[in-house]
Amino acid sequence: MIVVVDERELVKDGYTSLFGREGIPSTGFDPREFGEWVNTAADSDIAAVEAFVLGQGETTLELPRAIRDRTQAPVIAVSDQPSLEATLALFDCGVDDVVRKPVHPREILARAAAIRRRLRAITNFTEIGPIKVFSDGRDPEIAGDVFALPRRERRILEYLVANRGRRVSKTQIFNAIYGIFDEEVEENVVESHISKLRKKLRKKLGFDPVDSKRFLGYCIDWS
């Protein structure tokens, strides 16, 4: 999920709409509301955020350090001011990158992915057994063959692999795929997506690598 922070309602709605067209869940905050949220939100909600996009607001320069107290997710500032001083001020307050308007949401996503790669010092893919998932939106591969999946199933597989060896709940998966503020989608839809994904994995691998336990959640591992 992408979190957009800007005091202008039109800007927040515009970016959340554009991210939605790319299949990425997002939500918008006023800077002051966001400052309260980031300090009090549950760890699981913070963990669902893939990147923060900061726009205009009186308290914008105070937010990166508050974010960094909770998460290492990329913080990208979108600047309306084409000046060196404004750019340096944003970097000084702790943002990871600064982009100038207008900027396409795909560029923001690409920059966030690049920041995550540098932070984690990893390549643009993760392997678990014969399964390889990518961080750039490509379909995963199994034993070198492209394993085409619908977007939701692909993102669930990416999330399970990113948390390999650790059990994650249905709620955590829902938050990562749909966003923590999406009230129009029932959480139980995750079970349908996971069921379809597991059937496809079973058909391709000959067994189901996803372990599920009632009330505890799902885990993918390779021993």
C-alpha positions as CSV (number, residue, x, y, z in Angstrom):
1,M,0.0,0.0,0.0
2,I,1.2,3.6,-0.8
3,V,0.4,6.4,1.7
4,V,0.0,9.9,0.2
5,V,0.3,12.9,2.5
6,D,-0.8,16.3,1.2
7,E,-2.9,19.1,2.6
8,R,-4.7,19.5,-0.8
9,E,-7.7,17.1,-1.1
10,L,-7.5,17.3,-4.9
11,V,-3.9,16.1,-4.9
12,K,-4.5,13.3,-2.5
13,D,-7.5,12.0,-4.5
14,G,-5.6,12.4,-7.8
15,Y,-2.7,10.3,-6.6
16,T,-4.8,7.6,-5.0
17,S,-6.8,7.3,-8.2
18,L,-3.6,7.0,-10.3
19,F,-2.1,4.4,-8.0
20,G,-5.4,2.5,-8.2
21,R,-5.2,2.4,-12.0
22,E,-1.8,0.7,-11.6
23,G,-3.4,-1.9,-9.3
24,I,-1.7,-0.5,-6.2
25,P,-3.8,0.2,-3.1
26,S,-3.3,3.6,-1.6
27,T,-4.8,6.1,0.8
28,G,-4.4,9.8,1.5
29,F,-3.8,11.8,4.7
30,D,-3.7,15.4,5.7
31,P,-0.2,16.0,7.2
32,R,-1.5,16.7,10.7
33,E,-3.8,13.7,10.7
34,F,-1.0,11.6,9.3
35,G,1.4,12.7,12.1
36,E,-1.1,11.3,14.6
37,W,-1.7,8.1,12.7
38,V,1.9,7.2,12.1
39,N,2.6,7.5,15.8
40,T,-0.4,5.4,17.0
41,A,-1.1,2.9,14.2
42,A,-0.7,-0.8,14.9
43,D,2.6,-2.4,13.8
44,S,0.7,-4.5,11.3
45,D,-0.8,-1.4,9.6
46,I,2.6,0.3,9.3
47,A,4.1,-2.9,7.9
48,A,1.5,-2.9,5.1
49,V,2.9,0.4,3.8
50,E,5.3,0.0,0.8
51,A,6.2,3.7,0.5
52,F,5.2,7.1,1.7
53,V,4.7,10.0,-0.7
54,L,4.9,13.4,0.9
55,G,3.5,16.5,-0.7
56,Q,2.6,20.0,0.5
57,G,1.9,20.8,4.1
58,E,3.1,23.0,7.0
59,T,4.3,19.9,8.9
60,T,5.8,18.0,6.0
61,L,9.4,18.5,7.1
62,E,8.6,17.0,10.5
63,L,7.1,13.7,9.1
64,P,10.1,11.7,7.8
65,R,11.7,11.3,11.2
66,A,8.3,10.2,12.6
67,I,8.0,7.7,9.8
68,R,11.5,6.4,10.4
69,D,10.8,5.7,14.0
70,R,8.2,3.1,12.9
71,T,9.5,1.7,9.6
72,Q,12.2,1.6,7.0
73,A,9.7,2.0,4.1
74,P,10.9,4.5,1.4
75,V,9.9,8.1,1.9
76,I,9.6,10.1,-1.4
77,A,8.8,13.8,-1.5
78,V,7.0,15.4,-4.4
79,S,8.2,19.0,-4.7
80,D,6.3,21.8,-6.3
81,Q,9.2,24.2,-5.8
82,P,12.0,24.0,-8.4
83,S,14.7,25.3,-6.2
84,L,17.9,23.8,-4.7
85,E,17.1,25.1,-1.3
86,A,13.7,23.4,-1.2
87,T,15.2,20.1,-2.4
88,L,18.1,20.2,0.2
89,A,15.6,21.0,3.0
90,L,13.6,17.9,2.1
91,F,16.8,15.7,2.1
92,D,17.9,17.3,5.3
93,C,14.6,16.3,7.0
94,G,15.2,12.7,6.1
95,V,13.4,11.8,2.9
96,D,14.9,9.1,0.7
97,D,14.3,10.8,-2.6
98,V,12.8,14.0,-4.1
99,V,10.9,14.2,-7.4
100,R,9.5,17.2,-9.2
101,K,5.9,17.5,-10.4
102,P,4.5,16.3,-12.7
103,V,5.5,12.7,-12.0
104,H,3.9,9.5,-13.1
105,P,3.0,7.0,-10.4
106,R,5.0,4.3,-12.1
107,E,8.1,6.5,-11.6
108,I,7.3,6.8,-7.9
109,L,6.9,3.0,-7.7
110,A,10.2,2.4,-9.5
111,R,12.0,4.8,-7.2
112,A,10.5,3.2,-4.1
113,A,11.6,-0.3,-5.4
114,A,15.1,1.0,-6.0
115,I,15.3,2.4,-2.5
116,R,14.1,-0.8,-1.0
117,R,16.8,-2.7,-3.0
118,R,19.5,-0.4,-1.6
119,L,18.2,-0.7,1.9
120,R,18.0,-4.4,1.8
121,A,21.1,-4.9,-0.4
122,I,19.3,-7.4,-2.4
123,T,18.6,-8.0,-6.1
124,N,15.3,-7.4,-7.8
125,F,14.1,-10.9,-7.1
126,T,13.7,-13.3,-4.2
127,E,14.0,-17.1,-4.5
128,I,12.5,-19.8,-2.4
129,G,13.2,-23.3,-3.8
130,P,12.3,-23.2,-7.5
131,I,10.0,-20.2,-7.0
132,K,11.4,-16.8,-8.0
133,V,9.4,-13.6,-7.4
134,F,10.3,-10.2,-8.8
135,S,10.0,-6.7,-7.2
136,D,9.3,-4.9,-10.6
137,G,5.9,-6.3,-11.3
138,R,6.9,-9.2,-13.5
139,D,5.2,-12.5,-13.2
140,P,7.0,-15.0,-11.0
141,E,9.0,-18.0,-12.3
142,I,9.0,-21.6,-11.3
143,A,12.0,-23.7,-12.3
144,G,12.8,-21.0,-14.9
145,D,9.4,-21.0,-16.5
146,V,7.1,-18.0,-16.3
147,F,4.3,-18.6,-13.9
148,A,1.6,-16.2,-15.0
149,L,-0.8,-15.1,-12.3
150,P,-3.6,-12.5,-12.0
151,R,-2.4,-9.4,-10.2
152,R,-4.0,-10.1,-6.8
153,E,-2.6,-13.7,-6.7
154,R,0.8,-12.5,-7.8
155,R,0.9,-9.9,-5.0
156,I,-0.2,-12.5,-2.4
157,L,2.6,-14.9,-3.6
158,E,5.1,-12.0,-3.4
159,Y,3.9,-11.2,0.1
160,L,4.2,-14.8,1.3
161,V,7.7,-15.2,-0.2
162,A,8.8,-11.8,1.4
163,N,7.7,-13.3,4.7
164,R,8.9,-16.8,4.1
165,G,9.3,-18.9,7.2
166,R,6.9,-16.6,9.1
167,R,3.2,-17.1,9.5
168,V,1.0,-14.2,8.3
169,S,-2.6,-13.7,9.0
170,K,-5.5,-13.2,6.6
171,T,-5.8,-9.6,7.8
172,Q,-2.1,-8.9,7.2
173,I,-2.4,-10.3,3.6
174,F,-5.6,-8.3,3.0
175,N,-3.9,-5.1,4.2
176,A,-0.9,-5.6,2.0
177,I,-3.0,-6.4,-1.1
178,Y,-6.0,-4.1,-0.7
179,G,-4.8,-1.4,1.7
180,I,-5.8,-1.0,5.3
181,F,-8.5,1.6,4.6
182,D,-10.4,-0.3,1.8
183,E,-13.9,-0.8,3.2
184,E,-15.5,-1.7,-0.1
185,V,-13.9,-5.2,-0.3
186,E,-14.6,-8.0,2.2
187,E,-11.6,-9.4,3.9
188,N,-12.8,-13.0,3.1
189,V,-12.0,-12.4,-0.5
190,V,-8.4,-13.1,0.4
191,E,-9.3,-16.8,1.1
192,S,-10.7,-17.1,-2.5
193,H,-7.5,-15.6,-4.0
194,I,-5.2,-17.8,-1.8
195,S,-7.3,-20.9,-2.7
196,K,-6.9,-20.3,-6.4
197,L,-3.1,-19.5,-6.0
198,R,-2.6,-22.8,-4.0
199,K,-4.3,-24.9,-6.6
200,K,-2.1,-23.4,-9.3
201,L,1.0,-24.0,-7.3
202,R,0.0,-27.5,-6.5
203,K,-0.6,-28.2,-10.2
204,K,2.8,-26.7,-11.2
205,L,4.9,-28.2,-8.3
206,G,3.1,-31.4,-7.6
207,F,2.4,-30.3,-4.0
208,D,1.2,-27.2,-2.1
209,P,4.0,-25.2,-0.5
210,V,1.6,-23.0,1.4
211,D,0.8,-24.2,4.9
212,S,-2.3,-22.8,6.6
213,K,-3.5,-23.1,10.2
214,R,-6.8,-22.0,11.4
215,F,-6.7,-18.7,13.4
216,L,-2.9,-18.5,12.8
217,G,-2.6,-17.8,9.1
218,Y,-0.4,-18.8,6.2
219,C,3.2,-19.6,5.7
220,I,5.3,-20.5,2.7
221,D,8.7,-22.2,3.3
222,W,11.1,-24.5,1.6
223,S,13.1,-27.0,3.7
